[in-house]
Amino acid sequence: MMTQSKSRQRGLSFLGLLFIGGLLAVGGVITAQVVPTVIEYRAVVNAANKASGGNTIAEIRSIFDKAAAIDDIKSINGKELEISKEGDKIVVSFAYQREIHLVGPGYLTLKYSGRSL
């Protein structure tokens, strides 16, 4: 007597494919909204590093505002910077947050902070 082994079907069902596709789409939309904020954060860090070369508080804020205008930084301005001196080095610190609307009353809040090198 010969018995044939039944092979099981393998693969992904159509509903499983739709579910995974939906998750990937939502992840892609969120990523597409987060990436510009990360790019802006890097621009803020660069502007803070440039501004730390100033001698007075007003000059530091002015240098930052000029760099912010060039790099299209809208989340923070020169007035919101914390300027301190550590030894003989001027340190420019900043902190801000961005909110991304997801759905209904839901928001994704990203908090960014940093300081000049």
C-alpha positions, 0 to 999 in steps of 0.5 A: 500500500502506497500512501501519498503524503499530503503537502501543506500549502505555504504562503500568505493569505490575501488578508494577511497580505493586506494587513502587512501592506497596511502596516507598511503603509502606515509606517512609511507615512510616519517615517515620511513625516519624521525624516524632515524633523530629523533633517531640521534637527541636524540643521539646528545643530550646525547653526548652533555650532556656527553661532558658538563662534560669536563673542556676545550674546546678541552676536550669537543669536544673530548668527544663529538667526541668519543660519536659520534663515538660510537653512529654513529652520522654523522650530526654534529661533535665536531668542530661545537659545541658552548661552553659557560659558564653560571655561573659555568656550561658549556653549549654545544649548537648545531644546524644542519639540515638534508635533506630528498629527497622526489621526483624530486627536492622536499626535506624535511628539518629538522632543529634540535637544542639543548643544554646540560642540 
